[in-house]
Amino acid sequence: MRAAGSFPAEPTQPRGSTTEPGGLLDVLNVAAVVLDAEGRIALWSPQADQLFGYSAEEALGRFAARLLVHEKHWEVVRRLFTQVMTGEGRWAGVFPIRHKDGSTLLVEFRNMRLEDDRKGFYALGLATNQATLRQVERDLALSTRLVSQSPIGLAVVDTDLRYVSVNPALERINGLPAAEHVGRNVREALPFLDTEAIESAMRQVLSTGVPIVDQESLGFTPADPDREHAWSVSFYRLDAPNGNILGVATSVVDVTERHRATTEAVQARQRLALVADASIRIGTTLDLDKTARELAEVSVPELADIAAVDVLDSVLNGRATVVLREGPATFRALAVASAYPSEAVRAADPPGDVARYDADRLVTQCVNTGRPVRVSHVSSDDLPRIARSPESATLLATAGVHSYLAVPLIARGEVLGALDLKRTRNPRPFDADDEILAGELAARAAVCIDNARWYQQVRHTALTLQRSLLPQQPPDQPGMEIAYRYQPAQAASEVGGDWFDVIPLTGDKTALVVGDVMGSGINAAAMMGQLRTATRTLAELDLDPAQVLRHLDRITDRMGQTITTCIYAVYDPHSSQCLISNAGHLPPALVRPGRRPELLELPTGAPLGVGDVTFHTTTLDLHPHDELVLYTDGLVETRDEAIDVRLDALLALLADHPRSLEETCDVLLDSLRQPGDHDDVALLIARARRSLATGTGEGDALRKR
């Protein structure tokens, strides 16, 4: 039996005899009903049983119209049946059907005439629930629109990983029309991508059914061959409603900008980490050569493959070098560091060597202008301007130097030298971000190098001094009234190692220093003079009190077998705050109007000269008329009384009615000193005046940091 004029006598065998049937017909649940020429039901499919509610036993042999159609529609049904059976054409449409349970069901029909080999005619009716059909139609329409209009690249591959369909967005992303995708596998269609990874992911999804979502892929396509793109690729297995595996759907989103932003964010974090690391690793000592090595070592391999630090020889000889100089420059190489063994290291000046470079050399241009010099892509013509000699240029070429950057070392307005950076194995050329990062490292290191340079000069000067006298009458400082006394040991004519100092600093700040070099005689006095000079020099660097003591500790340690205690304080009249650090010294006394005097509870710290100790800085709020009393142990220590008793006596004297600072100095010395004392005394009293800032706060007295 066949549809008249519709089907061949021998249906063709579909390609691949093992192909599983699709699932769409199962979704539609298409029912088949065959009527004889009189309109009786001759054949009844299981789907008809499900759709109409009647079993085959109940339906076969009965008039279809009487079984399935309401009486008021019989005439219409007879007319349509006659139209189909007389060959006037097939009929398709929606008709209300009476379900077995009495409900009315709208059914979509396709009716056609069938003819058997004896010229007999039958009517074939294919039917499905209209609601189900309309839902499938809507889903298909929506899917088609979404796929064709989506900005996301979408494709479907079959189980052999050959493209079945590609939407316009993926055509644009890959730079290939759909025709060059369909029928090909990924390896054939997209050879310019990492096809092995893509096909491996597809096979995994086909095998497991577990989607792979947001897998990042990088590469170049014919659509944009000169620019690397990043894509977020996801893979999903397609399963038919009956469970058959149809293939894999893939979605591709161009995330190049997101990838670039993420990469830049990662690089920014790496740069910040490098700067933070440099803050810790550079300047751990005041040794000039070591500081230069620390800068070079921090720069590799994160920033460069080879780094060199060169300082102008004039700087090391004490001659200032300002920005915007001209002509050749003489450098002293201080450090070279490499991420790995390289011929480029041999091309650099060995540490300690002095070399003169003409004005056309890039490093000379860097220090002459005080600006970075960057050659992103080094050519053979650039190498002679980078290398120290033709032989060195050959070594740089052999090492594969392809990018160069030099940044000046500038501290306090003075050009000290240059940080010289080269890349060989690192494929990226130096860019503007690298220049900024190198400049940040150079700026931080330059201050440390300058501090080390000053330290070496201070140390050299201090070692040549015979004796440094105590200061002349220190003037009153902004926001502070000062009084002091120095009294030598009364038991001998020799001066000791006690000293005090009042040092004006920038920003109206004042440094207050009281120290005690253990021992007496010319050696103690000479040591005192050296430490006082060093303290003044370090104070000019505007360092934190704890840092000043740390440097003084190293200086004292190198000077020989001596122990020194010291209090170092810095008062800022604008903030009404005093920063104090203690190196094994007796605690200062704080006198506040209307309160009992007290000894400040400071971290004691170890005396100077012990070496490798930690000092702490404490913040003290000083209000108007508050007094800070600094003294050496000669004021309170005696051989016959405990130190606590003597300190209580000091506080009792300070608690008496207000006096001038000069009177307080005299009272303390007269009351606490005894004839024949074997120690000298340094006494320094500072009284805070009204703050230079608008208003003063009443914060906590002490804050350790």
SULBELNOR-V572320 format. One record per backbone hydrogen bond with DSSP energy under -1.0 kcal/mol. NH is the residue of the N-H (numbers start at 1). CO is the residue of the C=O. If there is no record, write none. Layout:
BEGIN
NH_CO, NH_CO
END
This chain:
BEGIN
2_115, 4_113, 6_3, 7_3, 19_16, 27_23, 28_24, 29_25, 31_127, 33_125, 34_43, 35_123, 36_40, 39_36, 41_62, 42_34, 43_34, 45_32, 49_45, 50_46, 51_47, 52_48, 53_49, 59_55, 60_56, 61_41, 62_59, 64_39, 67_63, 68_64, 69_65, 73_70, 74_71, 77_73, 78_74, 79_75, 80_76, 81_77, 82_78, 83_79, 84_80, 85_81, 86_82, 87_84, 88_83, 91_111, 93_109, 95_107, 97_105, 98_68, 99_103, 100_52, 102_99, 105_97, 107_95, 108_128, 109_93, 110_126, 111_91, 112_124, 114_122, 115_2, 116_120, 119_116, 122_114, 123_35, 124_112, 125_33, 126_110, 127_31, 128_108, 130_106, 133_129, 134_130, 135_131, 136_132, 137_133, 138_134, 139_135, 140_136, 141_137, 142_138, 143_139, 144_140, 145_141, 146_142, 147_143, 148_144, 149_145, 150_146, 153_252, 155_250, 156_165, 157_248, 158_162, 161_158, 163_184, 164_156, 165_156, 167_154, 171_167, 172_168, 173_169, 174_170, 175_171, 176_171, 180_177, 181_178, 182_178, 183_163, 184_181, 189_185, 190_186, 193_190, 195_193, 198_194, 199_195, 200_196, 201_197, 202_198, 203_199, 204_200, 205_201, 206_202, 207_203, 208_204, 209_205, 212_235, 215_233, 217_231, 219_229, 224_221, 227_224, 229_219, 231_217, 232_253, 233_215, 234_251, 235_212, 236_249, 238_247, 240_244, 243_240, 246_238, 247_238, 248_157, 249_236, 250_155, 251_234, 252_153, 253_232, 255_230, 259_255, 260_256, 261_257, 262_258, 263_259, 264_260, 265_261, 266_262, 267_263, 268_264, 269_265, 270_266, 271_267, 272_268, 273_269, 274_270, 275_271, 276_272, 277_273, 278_274, 279_275, 280_276, 281_277, 282_278, 291_287, 292_288, 293_289, 294_290, 295_291, 296_292, 297_293, 298_294, 299_295, 303_299, 304_299, 305_422, 306_422, 307_337, 308_420, 309_335, 310_418, 311_332, 312_416, 313_330, 316_312, 317_313, 318_315, 319_314, 325_368, 329_357, 331_355, 332_311, 333_353, 334_309, 335_309, 337_307, 339_305, 345_342, 347_343, 352_333, 353_350, 355_331, 357_329, 361_358, 362_385, 365_361, 366_362, 367_363, 368_364, 369_365, 370_366, 373_406, 375_404, 378_402, 382_379, 383_379, 385_382, 386_383, 387_383, 393_389, 394_390, 395_391, 396_392, 397_393, 398_394, 399_395, 401_396, 402_423, 403_423, 404_375, 405_421, 406_373, 407_419, 409_417, 411_414, 414_411, 415_321, 416_409, 418_310, 419_407, 420_308, 421_405, 422_306, 423_403, 435_431, 436_432, 437_433, 438_434, 439_435, 440_436, 441_437, 442_438, 443_439, 444_440, 445_441, 446_442, 447_443, 448_444, 449_445, 450_446, 451_447, 452_448, 453_449, 454_450, 455_451, 456_452, 457_453, 458_454, 459_455, 460_456, 461_457, 462_458, 463_459, 480_477, 481_687, 483_685, 485_683, 487_681, 490_677, 491_677, 499_515, 501_513, 503_511, 505_509, 509_506, 510_571, 511_503, 512_569, 513_501, 514_567, 515_499, 516_565, 517_497, 518_563, 521_495, 525_521, 526_522, 527_523, 528_524, 529_525, 530_526, 531_527, 532_528, 533_529, 534_530, 535_531, 536_532, 537_533, 538_534, 539_535, 540_536, 541_538, 542_539, 548_544, 549_545, 550_546, 551_547, 552_548, 553_549, 554_550, 555_551, 556_552, 557_553, 558_554, 559_555, 562_560, 564_608, 565_516, 566_583, 567_514, 568_581, 569_512, 570_579, 571_510, 572_577, 576_572, 577_572, 578_620, 579_570, 580_618, 581_568, 583_566, 584_604, 589_629, 590_598, 591_627, 595_592, 598_590, 600_588, 602_600, 608_564, 610_607, 618_580, 619_703, 620_578, 621_701, 622_576, 625_688, 626_623, 627_591, 628_686, 629_589, 630_684, 632_682, 635_632, 637_633, 646_642, 647_643, 648_644, 649_645, 650_646, 651_647, 652_648, 653_649, 654_650, 655_651, 664_660, 665_661, 666_662, 667_663, 668_664, 669_665, 670_666, 671_667, 672_668, 673_669, 677_674, 681_487, 683_485, 684_630, 685_483, 686_628, 687_481, 688_626, 689_479, 692_573, 703_619, 705_617
END
